[in-house]
Amino acid sequence: MRLIPERFKHHTLFITISLITFTIIILVSVTITWTTIRMSEEFFFEKFSITNAKIINEIKERFESFHYSIVIASNNILQSGTIKTNLTEEQTNAQKMISFYTMGEYIKQIQSNIEAYELEIIVKGENGVTLTTNRTHWPISDQELNESILTSNTFKEPKRLLYQYDERKNETRSIEDRRYVVATKALMDRLSGTVYGSMYFSYRESEFKKVYSNYTSPGNDIFIIDKSGRIVSSNQSQFIGQKEVELLRYAKESKNNSNNYMIGSFKGKDQVIFVEALPSFDMYLFNIIDKEKTFGNLIDKRKIVFISLGIVLIGLVSIFFVSKRLTNSLSRLVRQIENAPKSKFRQNVAVLGTYETRQIGNAFNSMLDELHEYVEQLMLSQKQKRNAELAALQRQINPHFLYNTLASIKFMVQQDRKEDTEAMITALISLLQNTIGNVNETVTVKQELDNLKNYVFINQKRYGNKIHVSYMVSPDCMDFHLPKLILQPFMENSFFHGFNRKAGGSIHVLIWQEENNLICEVVDNGDGIADEQGENLPNQTYKRQLFSGIGVRNVHERIQLIYGEEYGVTISSKQGEGTKVRIIIPSHMEQKS
């Protein structure tokens, strides 16, 4: 898995250019294709909507003509004094027979004026007289008619001609023959406003459908809905009688739509929807066109996809050869720059390829030359600065250490502890002589041990003997040289930081020779260091050293500066068990300058 990035990492520029170009070509192709399809659809919709609007207007005019014939017929019935008299006055049987005949002839004359449509006319009076032209056409009894919602709605709005949907439950007829559109109007005296009856013009829905049936086709449907959203008529017969709130919502949206059409969803399909209000009927005329069926083959999308793929392939091949030629020299230069660290930046890169690549190569070579010069100057400056800092640090004695030690001596004098006082003063004088008076960078192991013992003696006198210190030093190591005060910081850390939780313990100092190295260890059985603190070892340091300015990290850096990076300090610790410090330096008996 790692071979793949290694193989292609020198061609990232070429790959990037190719990917960007590929993406741009794809985006451009998709954008152009999408724009072309959209513009074509919009253009077609615009032209189609103009044509379709004319068709819808023609259907609307036919409905208005239908409505006008009903209005004429209803007005003739309203204006008939004979009908009014027969529906309002009490009559004998003989008079009723004459009335039925007279009214029947009059209504037949009215019906003949609208004979283009197969319908039934029912006129019903408040006195119980009912006259019908064809009772079998709309099989509804007088009682059903009195109790029907059709009659109730008619009397609620007596001045209006209402168009209502009715479906009979007669199972002997087909569902198509049981659906009706009924025009109803109350019979009302114009002077007194008294309602004396009602009239009904019933059409089978199939007859109503003839108004628009010539304008429908598969995927091109007509729906007529009333104000409640019920489908009153449609060429899709299975939906008649259902309430479609979705269509009612489109009808409301069409009032604020500047276009002649809307794009929406109906019955789970994308549709082009045309809406026209039929105010005379208090209904909406919908022309719903299946977008996929009608416009799916308008544009050959497969052909466009193949053309786009061809453009992409041509673009990729062209870019491949052009970018490969341009990026080869740059890739070669990158490989040389990557290999520069292997030669420690001592080998200049070859200046080849295009003008831009040659300029980069020359600039890199100039940078290497300046870098070599700068690094040499920096190393010399840092070494001089570090030597000066170390010289100053090793001569620093913390005033608090002196104050506290002298205070302890004063206290012992007051207690008349002459022997302890003399021993402590001797140890302090010896410690100060070897740290301040001795200007050498290195001391012998014996001298370092003497300093360490004096330091331990002073602290034990000050704080008690709860911490026991032992020294195990190989006799053949006593004359080896080591940097001055490299053991004292670790002894100090064990003394003051290693036994915070434990009441006491022991510290062991071990020094021996191993091959050509001098090994020094300071081992305690104190608190140890937590794992999260130990992650920084051997760079662990403390904010304050009690005796001198030379800290733990400082010792590690001094050793590496004097002897090299393969030497230094390692610290291992386990919480609750203790800490071990190991110092490794080369073994030699001459003084290191």
Summary of the structure (lengths in Angstrom):
residues: 593
radius of gyration: 55.3
end to end distance: 52.2
largest distance: 160.9
contacts: 1692
relative contact order: 0.06
helix: 53%
strand: 20%
